[in-house]
């Protein structure tokens, strides 16, 4: 049998649990779609507000870090629940 690090198993289990949310109805799917297109929407809103393109792109890029932070928080919650 191949030895597996327990932390890796927990991480894989945490990543796989996202598909179980899709059985909960339409809202989890819509929520993930909204998060996927958030940087594009931020860019378009800033552009429509008349901000320079470089500022719009900067805010759009910063919204990506918000998505990463939220996903890390969710993974930590799932890992704590497993332990």
C-alpha positions, 0 to 999 in steps of 0.5 A: 500500500502506498503511504499517503500524508493525512493532510493531503487526504484532507485537502483532496476531500475538501476540494471534492466536497464542492460537487456535493453542494451542487445537489443542494439546488440551483443557488450553490451553482449560481454562487460559484458562477458569480464568483467566477465572473467577479473580476470581469464585472468589477472591470466593467463597473469601473470602466462604466464609472469612467475610471482610467483603464489601469485603475479598472484593471487594478481593482479587477485584479484585487477582486481575484485576491478576495476570491482566493481568500474566500476559498482558502477560508472554506477549505480551512473550515472543511479541514477543521470539520474533518479533524 
